Amino acid sequence: MKFFLIICGVLVGMMGCSSKYYMRRGDRMAETGRFYKAGSKYEKAYHKTKSKDFQALAAIKAGQVNQNVNRLKEAYNWLRKAERANPQMPEIYLKVAQACGDERRYRYGEGILS
């Protein structure tokens, strides 16, 4: 019985630290509009995994939530991390272009760009 409880505790502890867990938590938080917390969960998922495909997906999602709260420089940086993680994903380049367009419109509205 003691052995069973120890195994269950270890499994629960391992599940709480997995990158997929953080990705699911980030998805739930982004769905409810808590973009700052979702971004931190995606960042943890990015750093926890070794898979380049999963890192790219986490970085894309982190970029999207940063873009949603107008943190355009951070969004661009996360999307560039996604590009470095997996340069073969075509959707990354679309997201980078969108982030650049948003940042350009933002700066043009402030009069920084002429």
N, C-alpha and C positions, 0 to 999 in steps of 0.2 A: 504494500500500500504506500509506504514511504517513497519507494522507488518511482511509483506511478506519479505521485504528486511532484516529485523533483523533475521528472521528464516533462510533465505538463507545464511547470513553471519555466523551464528552459525554452520550450516551444513558444510559449506566449511572449517571453522576452525576446526571442529571435524574430518573431513576427512584428513586434513593435519597432524594430530597428531596420526593417527591410525597406529598400527603395520603392518597391511597389506600394507599400503601406503609405509612405509619404506622398506618393503620387495620387493615390485614392483620396487621401485627406485633403490635398490641395485641390483636387477636382470638386469635392464637396464644398469646400470653402469658396471657391470661385463661383460655383452655382448660386450660392446664397449672397454673393456680393462682397465677401470679405477678401478683397484682392491682396491686401498687404500680407495677411496671414497665409494666403494661398501661395504667394510668391516665396515666402520663407520655407514652406513645405516643398515646393518644387526645387528650391535651392538645395535642401537636404537630400532630396531624391537624386539630384544631379551628382552630388558629392559622394553618395553612398554606393552608387553602382559603378561597375567596371565596363559594362556594355556600352559601346559607342552609340548604338541606335537608341538605347534608352536614355543616355545622356543627352542626345540631340532632342528627343521628345520632351524631356524635362526642361531643357533650356528654351525650347520653343514656347512651352506653356508659361515659363517664368517671364519670357519676353512679352507674351500677350497680356498677362495680368499687369505688368508694369506699364504697358501701353494704355491699358484701361484706366489707370489712375494718373495718366499724363507724366509718368516718369520716363520720358522718351530716351534719354541718354542711357539709362539702365536697360531699357527694353532693347535698344540697339546692341548694347554690350552682350546681353544674353543671347540675342539672335546670332551674333558673331561667334559666340561659344558653340552654339548649335551647329553652325557651319563648319567650325573646326572639328567638332566631334564626328560629323557625318556629312561630308561634302556632296554625297550622291543624292541627298534628299532634295528634290526640286522645290518643295513647298517652303523651304528655308529662305530661298532667294526671293520668293514673293513676299514673305513676311519682312525681310530686310528692306525691300523696296518700299513697302507700306510704312514701315517705321521711319525711313528717311524722308518720305513724303510728309508724314505727320510732323516731324521735327522741322522741316523746311517751312511748312505753313505756320507753325507756332512761332518760329523766329521771324518770319515775314510780318506776322501780325504785330509783333513787338517793335518792328522797325529795325531789327538787327541786320536783316538782309535787305539789299536794295533791289 
